[in-house]
Amino acid sequence: MKGYPEERAVSLAEYIIEHNATVRQAAKVFGVSKSTVHKDVSQRLKYIKPSLFEQVSEVLKQNKQERHIRGGNATRNKYAAAKLPKN
């Protein structure tokens, strides 16, 4: 979805809130870059729909607090998969 930035910002925010998604996940679904998602929901949305901006900010704040845990799990899974014996 590469339409108008205002419409895209609202759609991205609604998706992030509904699915508790990360910026990376939203970017993949909408076919835009992570930078575009971040700019839309953290800068443009503030002026378009302030109430929606507050909601999406809470989700992004939570994601930021949890990202070190996700990274650790990803690393653990990567090395656990590498140690599996090949048949």
N, CA, C and O atoms as CSV, one atom per row, in Angstrom:
chain,resi,resn,atom,element,x,y,z
A,1,MET,N,N,0.847,-1.180,0.000
A,1,MET,CA,C,0.000,0.000,0.000
A,1,MET,C,C,0.882,1.230,0.000
A,1,MET,O,O,1.437,1.606,1.032
A,2,LYS,N,N,1.009,1.844,-1.139
A,2,LYS,CA,C,1.880,3.003,-1.246
A,2,LYS,C,C,1.106,4.271,-1.541
A,2,LYS,O,O,1.662,5.206,-2.117
A,3,GLY,N,N,-0.166,4.330,-1.163
A,3,GLY,CA,C,-1.030,5.462,-1.465
A,3,GLY,C,C,-0.616,6.737,-0.756
A,3,GLY,O,O,0.565,6.996,-0.529
A,4,TYR,N,N,-1.600,7.505,-0.423
A,4,TYR,CA,C,-1.360,8.771,0.246
A,4,TYR,C,C,-0.772,8.541,1.632
A,4,TYR,O,O,-1.215,7.644,2.349
A,5,PRO,N,N,0.221,9.341,2.018
A,5,PRO,CA,C,0.880,9.129,3.308
A,5,PRO,C,C,-0.070,9.196,4.500
A,5,PRO,O,O,0.103,8.454,5.467
A,6,GLU,N,N,-1.062,10.067,4.445
A,6,GLU,CA,C,-1.988,10.201,5.573
A,6,GLU,C,C,-2.824,8.933,5.746
A,6,GLU,O,O,-3.001,8.442,6.861
A,7,GLU,N,N,-3.334,8.412,4.633
A,7,GLU,CA,C,-4.129,7.180,4.692
A,7,GLU,C,C,-3.262,6.010,5.125
A,7,GLU,O,O,-3.687,5.173,5.921
A,8,ARG,N,N,-2.044,5.957,4.599
A,8,ARG,CA,C,-1.120,4.883,4.938
A,8,ARG,C,C,-0.773,4.927,6.427
A,8,ARG,O,O,-0.697,3.884,7.076
A,9,ALA,N,N,-0.565,6.115,6.963
A,9,ALA,CA,C,-0.220,6.257,8.379
A,9,ALA,C,C,-1.335,5.704,9.267
A,9,ALA,O,O,-1.069,5.000,10.240
A,10,VAL,N,N,-2.562,6.022,8.931
A,10,VAL,CA,C,-3.703,5.544,9.719
A,10,VAL,C,C,-3.823,4.024,9.588
A,10,VAL,O,O,-4.033,3.331,10.584
A,11,SER,N,N,-3.693,3.507,8.375
A,11,SER,CA,C,-3.794,2.060,8.157
A,11,SER,C,C,-2.691,1.309,8.902
A,11,SER,O,O,-2.942,0.274,9.518
A,12,LEU,N,N,-1.478,1.837,8.841
A,12,LEU,CA,C,-0.361,1.205,9.545
A,12,LEU,C,C,-0.597,1.195,11.050
A,12,LEU,O,O,-0.367,0.185,11.716
A,13,ALA,N,N,-1.053,2.311,11.574
A,13,ALA,CA,C,-1.293,2.398,13.012
A,13,ALA,C,C,-2.377,1.417,13.447
A,13,ALA,O,O,-2.238,0.741,14.466
A,14,GLU,N,N,-3.448,1.343,12.673
A,14,GLU,CA,C,-4.523,0.408,13.021
A,14,GLU,C,C,-4.029,-1.032,12.986
A,14,GLU,O,O,-4.396,-1.840,13.840
A,15,TYR,N,N,-3.195,-1.353,11.996
A,15,TYR,CA,C,-2.651,-2.709,11.899
A,15,TYR,C,C,-1.749,-3.014,13.095
A,15,TYR,O,O,-1.849,-4.084,13.695
A,16,ILE,N,N,-0.880,-2.084,13.435
A,16,ILE,CA,C,0.048,-2.294,14.553
A,16,ILE,C,C,-0.720,-2.492,15.846
A,16,ILE,O,O,-0.375,-3.365,16.641
A,17,ILE,N,N,-1.750,-1.698,16.068
A,17,ILE,CA,C,-2.536,-1.816,17.297
A,17,ILE,C,C,-3.323,-3.127,17.314
A,17,ILE,O,O,-3.334,-3.836,18.320
A,18,GLU,N,N,-3.972,-3.442,16.214
A,18,GLU,CA,C,-4.815,-4.644,16.145
A,18,GLU,C,C,-4.015,-5.929,16.317
A,18,GLU,O,O,-4.459,-6.854,16.997
A,19,HIS,N,N,-2.830,-5.989,15.699
A,19,HIS,CA,C,-2.034,-7.213,15.721
A,19,HIS,C,C,-0.862,-7.157,16.699
A,19,HIS,O,O,-0.073,-8.099,16.776
A,20,ASN,N,N,-0.746,-6.065,17.441
A,20,ASN,CA,C,0.380,-5.882,18.357
A,20,ASN,C,C,1.696,-6.129,17.603
A,20,ASN,O,O,2.603,-6.790,18.106
A,21,ALA,N,N,1.770,-5.590,16.408
A,21,ALA,CA,C,2.870,-5.867,15.485
A,21,ALA,C,C,4.057,-4.943,15.715
A,21,ALA,O,O,3.923,-3.856,16.277
A,22,THR,N,N,5.205,-5.396,15.272
A,22,THR,CA,C,6.402,-4.570,15.293
A,22,THR,C,C,6.447,-3.740,14.016
A,22,THR,O,O,5.679,-3.970,13.082
A,23,VAL,N,N,7.353,-2.776,13.991
A,23,VAL,CA,C,7.533,-1.952,12.797
A,23,VAL,C,C,7.946,-2.833,11.626
A,23,VAL,O,O,7.476,-2.641,10.504
A,24,ARG,N,N,8.812,-3.783,11.881
A,24,ARG,CA,C,9.296,-4.682,10.826
A,24,ARG,C,C,8.153,-5.525,10.257
A,24,ARG,O,O,8.058,-5.696,9.041
A,25,GLN,N,N,7.295,-6.046,11.117
A,25,GLN,CA,C,6.169,-6.852,10.651
A,25,GLN,C,C,5.193,-6.015,9.827
A,25,GLN,O,O,4.711,-6.466,8.788
A,26,ALA,N,N,4.904,-4.813,10.281
A,26,ALA,CA,C,3.988,-3.933,9.547
A,26,ALA,C,C,4.575,-3.555,8.189
A,26,ALA,O,O,3.854,-3.500,7.192
A,27,ALA,N,N,5.862,-3.299,8.149
A,27,ALA,CA,C,6.520,-2.935,6.888
A,27,ALA,C,C,6.404,-4.064,5.880
A,27,ALA,O,O,6.165,-3.826,4.696
A,28,LYS,N,N,6.573,-5.283,6.347
A,28,LYS,CA,C,6.496,-6.435,5.452
A,28,LYS,C,C,5.084,-6.607,4.897
A,28,LYS,O,O,4.916,-6.878,3.709
A,29,VAL,N,N,4.080,-6.452,5.737
A,29,VAL,CA,C,2.694,-6.630,5.316
A,29,VAL,C,C,2.274,-5.548,4.311
A,29,VAL,O,O,1.581,-5.840,3.336
A,30,PHE,N,N,2.690,-4.311,4.549
A,30,PHE,CA,C,2.267,-3.196,3.700
A,30,PHE,C,C,3.203,-2.950,2.521
A,30,PHE,O,O,2.897,-2.133,1.653
A,31,GLY,N,N,4.314,-3.631,2.481
A,31,GLY,CA,C,5.230,-3.491,1.361
A,31,GLY,C,C,5.966,-2.165,1.315
A,31,GLY,O,O,6.247,-1.640,0.238
A,32,VAL,N,N,6.274,-1.627,2.478
A,32,VAL,CA,C,7.041,-0.387,2.565
A,32,VAL,C,C,8.246,-0.629,3.475
A,32,VAL,O,O,8.358,-1.685,4.097
A,33,SER,N,N,9.140,0.350,3.549
A,33,SER,CA,C,10.333,0.182,4.379
A,33,SER,C,C,10.015,0.432,5.853
A,33,SER,O,O,8.998,1.034,6.197
A,34,LYS,N,N,10.913,-0.045,6.708
A,34,LYS,CA,C,10.760,0.193,8.142
A,34,LYS,C,C,10.811,1.685,8.441
A,34,LYS,O,O,10.100,2.172,9.320
A,35,SER,N,N,11.650,2.407,7.712
A,35,SER,CA,C,11.761,3.855,7.897
A,35,SER,C,C,10.442,4.549,7.593
A,35,SER,O,O,10.047,5.479,8.297
A,36,THR,N,N,9.768,4.104,6.557
A,36,THR,CA,C,8.476,4.688,6.182
A,36,THR,C,C,7.440,4.428,7.264
A,36,THR,O,O,6.685,5.326,7.636
A,37,VAL,N,N,7.404,3.203,7.768
A,37,VAL,CA,C,6.454,2.866,8.828
A,37,VAL,C,C,6.718,3.729,10.046
A,37,VAL,O,O,5.793,4.309,10.616
A,38,HIS,N,N,7.967,3.814,10.442
A,38,HIS,CA,C,8.316,4.570,11.641
A,38,HIS,C,C,7.963,6.044,11.470
A,38,HIS,O,O,7.398,6.650,12.382
A,39,LYS,N,N,8.282,6.626,10.328
A,39,LYS,CA,C,7.968,8.034,10.085
A,39,LYS,C,C,6.459,8.263,10.084
A,39,LYS,O,O,5.976,9.237,10.660
A,40,ASP,N,N,5.720,7.370,9.442
A,40,ASP,CA,C,4.268,7.520,9.376
A,40,ASP,C,C,3.627,7.485,10.762
A,40,ASP,O,O,2.794,8.333,11.080
A,41,VAL,N,N,4.009,6.514,11.583
A,41,VAL,CA,C,3.326,6.352,12.869
A,41,VAL,C,C,3.903,7.214,13.987
A,41,VAL,O,O,3.240,7.423,15.003
A,42,SER,N,N,5.114,7.712,13.820
A,42,SER,CA,C,5.680,8.517,14.899
A,42,SER,C,C,5.701,10.006,14.598
A,42,SER,O,O,5.826,10.809,15.523
A,43,GLN,N,N,5.583,10.403,13.336
A,43,GLN,CA,C,5.595,11.826,13.007
A,43,GLN,C,C,4.287,12.270,12.360
A,43,GLN,O,O,3.633,13.184,12.861
A,44,ARG,N,N,3.904,11.649,11.274
A,44,ARG,CA,C,2.697,12.080,10.541
A,44,ARG,C,C,1.429,11.870,11.355
A,44,ARG,O,O,0.553,12.735,11.384
A,45,LEU,N,N,1.332,10.739,12.004
A,45,LEU,CA,C,0.107,10.381,12.717
A,45,LEU,C,C,-0.190,11.341,13.866
A,45,LEU,O,O,-1.350,11.549,14.221
A,46,LYS,N,N,0.842,11.916,14.438
A,46,LYS,CA,C,0.679,12.841,15.555
A,46,LYS,C,C,-0.241,14.005,15.177
A,46,LYS,O,O,-1.009,14.489,16.008
A,47,TYR,N,N,-0.161,14.447,13.936
A,47,TYR,CA,C,-0.958,15.578,13.480
A,47,TYR,C,C,-2.271,15.158,12.825
A,47,TYR,O,O,-3.213,15.947,12.751
A,48,ILE,N,N,-2.330,13.922,12.354
A,48,ILE,CA,C,-3.530,13.444,11.667
A,48,ILE,C,C,-4.584,12.981,12.671
A,48,ILE,O,O,-5.720,13.453,12.658
A,49,LYS,N,N,-4.186,12.046,13.544
A,49,LYS,CA,C,-5.100,11.492,14.554
A,49,LYS,C,C,-4.334,11.315,15.867
A,49,LYS,O,O,-3.753,10.255,16.102
A,50,PRO,N,N,-4.325,12.324,16.712
A,50,PRO,CA,C,-3.562,12.257,17.971
A,50,PRO,C,C,-3.964,11.092,18.879
A,50,PRO,O,O,-3.109,10.510,19.546
A,51,SER,N,N,-5.259,10.745,18.912
A,51,SER,CA,C,-5.687,9.646,19.791
A,51,SER,C,C,-5.120,8.310,19.314
A,51,SER,O,O,-4.704,7.482,20.124
A,52,LEU,N,N,-5.105,8.108,18.010
A,52,LEU,CA,C,-4.528,6.891,17.437
A,52,LEU,C,C,-3.018,6.872,17.647
A,52,LEU,O,O,-2.429,5.817,17.882
A,53,PHE,N,N,-2.400,8.043,17.560
A,53,PHE,CA,C,-0.964,8.163,17.799
A,53,PHE,C,C,-0.604,7.696,19.208
A,53,PHE,O,O,0.394,7.000,19.394
A,54,GLU,N,N,-1.403,8.072,20.188
A,54,GLU,CA,C,-1.140,7.658,21.575
A,54,GLU,C,C,-1.213,6.138,21.719
A,54,GLU,O,O,-0.387,5.535,22.403
A,55,GLN,N,N,-2.202,5.523,21.074
A,55,GLN,CA,C,-2.354,4.072,21.164
A,55,GLN,C,C,-1.184,3.345,20.513
A,55,GLN,O,O,-0.645,2.399,21.088
A,56,VAL,N,N,-0.791,3.778,19.323
A,56,VAL,CA,C,0.301,3.107,18.625
A,56,VAL,C,C,1.626,3.353,19.349
A,56,VAL,O,O,2.518,2.505,19.316
A,57,SER,N,N,1.755,4.488,19.990
A,57,SER,CA,C,2.981,4.776,20.747
A,57,SER,C,C,3.162,3.797,21.893
A,57,SER,O,O,4.281,3.390,22.202
A,58,GLU,N,N,2.054,3.422,22.520
A,58,GLU,CA,C,2.126,2.451,23.618
A,58,GLU,C,C,2.588,1.084,23.113
A,58,GLU,O,O,3.402,0.426,23.761
A,59,VAL,N,N,2.078,0.660,21.969
A,59,VAL,CA,C,2.477,-0.631,21.396
A,59,VAL,C,C,3.960,-0.592,21.020
A,59,VAL,O,O,4.696,-1.536,21.306
A,60,LEU,N,N,4.395,0.486,20.387
A,60,LEU,CA,C,5.803,0.598,19.996
A,60,LEU,C,C,6.718,0.670,21.214
A,60,LEU,O,O,7.830,0.141,21.197
A,61,LYS,N,N,6.249,1.319,22.257
A,61,LYS,CA,C,7.023,1.397,23.506
A,61,LYS,C,C,7.204,-0.003,24.109
A,61,LYS,O,O,8.294,-0.364,24.552
A,62,GLN,N,N,6.127,-0.773,24.116
A,62,GLN,CA,C,6.191,-2.144,24.627
A,62,GLN,C,C,7.138,-2.991,23.779
A,62,GLN,O,O,7.933,-3.764,24.314
A,63,ASN,N,N,7.051,-2.845,22.450
A,63,ASN,CA,C,7.929,-3.599,21.558
A,63,ASN,C,C,9.390,-3.253,21.800
A,63,ASN,O,O,10.256,-4.127,21.757
A,64,LYS,N,N,9.660,-1.989,22.053
A,64,LYS,CA,C,11.033,-1.564,22.293
A,64,LYS,C,C,11.571,-2.185,23.583
A,64,LYS,O,O,12.741,-2.562,23.655
A,65,GLN,N,N,10.716,-2.289,24.596
A,65,GLN,CA,C,11.134,-2.891,25.858
A,65,GLN,C,C,11.374,-4.393,25.734
A,65,GLN,O,O,12.158,-4.960,26.496
A,66,GLU,N,N,10.705,-5.040,24.778
A,66,GLU,CA,C,10.809,-6.491,24.628
A,66,GLU,C,C,11.815,-6.924,23.572
A,66,GLU,O,O,12.066,-8.121,23.432
A,67,ARG,N,N,12.398,-5.995,22.829
A,67,ARG,CA,C,13.223,-6.389,21.686
A,67,ARG,C,C,14.476,-7.158,22.082
A,67,ARG,O,O,14.916,-8.022,21.324
A,68,HIS,N,N,15.064,-6.877,23.238
A,68,HIS,CA,C,16.254,-7.626,23.635
A,68,HIS,C,C,15.911,-9.088,23.929
A,68,HIS,O,O,16.741,-9.976,23.737
A,69,ILE,N,N,14.700,-9.327,24.390
A,69,ILE,CA,C,14.264,-10.702,24.654
A,69,ILE,C,C,14.076,-11.453,23.337
A,69,ILE,O,O,14.494,-12.603,23.203
A,70,ARG,N,N,13.433,-10.783,22.353
A,70,ARG,CA,C,13.243,-11.404,21.043
A,70,ARG,C,C,14.585,-11.717,20.388
A,70,ARG,O,O,14.751,-12.774,19.778
A,71,GLY,N,N,15.532,-10.809,20.514
A,71,GLY,CA,C,16.855,-11.023,19.924
A,71,GLY,C,C,17.574,-12.197,20.566
A,71,GLY,O,O,18.215,-12.991,19.877
A,72,GLY,N,N,17.469,-12.308,21.878
A,72,GLY,CA,C,18.083,-13.426,22.580
A,72,GLY,C,C,17.468,-14.752,22.184
A,72,GLY,O,O,18.176,-15.742,21.996
A,73,ASN,N,N,16.156,-14.773,22.057
A,73,ASN,CA,C,15.471,-16.001,21.635
A,73,ASN,C,C,15.856,-16.393,20.220
A,73,ASN,O,O,16.041,-17.574,19.927
A,74,ALA,N,N,15.974,-15.412,19.347
A,74,ALA,CA,C,16.353,-15.689,17.958
A,74,ALA,C,C,17.756,-16.281,17.897
A,74,ALA,O,O,18.006,-17.222,17.144
A,75,THR,N,N,18.657,-15.737,18.680
A,75,THR,CA,C,20.030,-16.255,18.706
A,75,THR,C,C,20.057,-17.672,19.271
A,75,THR,O,O,20.748,-18.542,18.740
A,76,ARG,N,N,19.314,-17.900,20.334
A,76,ARG,CA,C,19.259,-19.236,20.940
A,76,ARG,C,C,18.727,-20.250,19.929
A,76,ARG,O,O,19.279,-21.341,19.787
A,77,ASN,N,N,17.659,-19.888,19.231
A,77,ASN,CA,C,17.077,-20.791,18.236
A,77,ASN,C,C,18.025,-21.045,17.072
A,77,ASN,O,O,18.082,-22.154,16.540
A,78,LYS,N,N,18.753,-20.039,16.687
A,78,LYS,CA,C,19.714,-20.178,15.582
A,78,LYS,C,C,20.782,-21.213,15.923
A,78,LYS,O,O,21.080,-22.096,15.119
A,79,TYR,N,N,21.354,-21.098,17.122
A,79,TYR,CA,C,22.411,-22.024,17.496
A,79,TYR,C,C,21.880,-23.402,17.872
A,79,TYR,O,O,22.587,-24.397,17.708
A,80,ALA,N,N,20.664,-23.479,18.367
A,80,ALA,CA,C,20.062,-24.775,18.658
A,80,ALA,C,C,19.804,-25.534,17.366
A,80,ALA,O,O,19.980,-26.752,17.323
A,81,ALA,N,N,19.397,-24.846,16.328
A,81,ALA,CA,C,19.158,-25.480,15.042
A,81,ALA,C,C,20.472,-25.948,14.418
A,81,ALA,O,O,20.500,-26.967,13.727
A,82,ALA,N,N,21.542,-25.223,14.653
A,82,ALA,CA,C,22.842,-25.580,14.088
A,82,ALA,C,C,23.418,-26.846,14.744
A,82,ALA,O,O,24.210,-27.558,14.127
A,83,LYS,N,N,23.022,-27.121,15.984
A,83,LYS,CA,C,23.554,-28.275,16.708
A,83,LYS,C,C,22.788,-29.570,16.437
A,83,LYS,O,O,23.219,-30.641,16.864
A,84,LEU,N,N,21.663,-29.485,15.736
A,84,LEU,CA,C,20.890,-30.687,15.454
A,84,LEU,C,C,21.680,-31.625,14.554
A,84,LEU,O,O,22.292,-31.177,13.585
A,85,PRO,N,N,21.678,-32.909,14.856
A,85,PRO,CA,C,22.396,-33.872,13.995
A,85,PRO,C,C,21.701,-34.028,12.653
A,85,PRO,O,O,20.473,-34.009,12.568
A,86,LYS,N,N,22.488,-34.180,11.624
A,86,LYS,CA,C,21.944,-34.374,10.284
A,86,LYS,C,C,21.742,-35.866,10.035
A,86,LYS,O,O,22.571,-36.683,10.436
A,87,ASN,N,N,20.658,-36.215,9.384
A,87,ASN,CA,C,20.365,-37.632,9.106
A,87,ASN,C,C,20.939,-38.060,7.794
A,87,ASN,O,O,20.788,-39.217,7.403
